């Protein structure tokens, strides 16, 4: 795939980047080289290679997903400006 100045201007327009004619002429060969490298990567034989997310194997230590209230209700409510019956007291918003 050959990247020309018109393609560079189209990409810049889609990315909302203002570029001049000279900048587009300078960027076109660079993008063409990048596309060439991508085509070379497509030629690599990677059969039998498992997909991975990291170089070393990471295993997360999982815990049971148990819903709790945290057991600190009184400590949290002690910071509230007003509290009644174990809840925050807030001003009425809707009449």
Long-range contacts (C-beta under 8 A, 24 or more apart in sequence): 1-35, 1-39, 2-32, 3-28, 3-29, 3-31, 3-32, 3-35, 4-28, 7-31
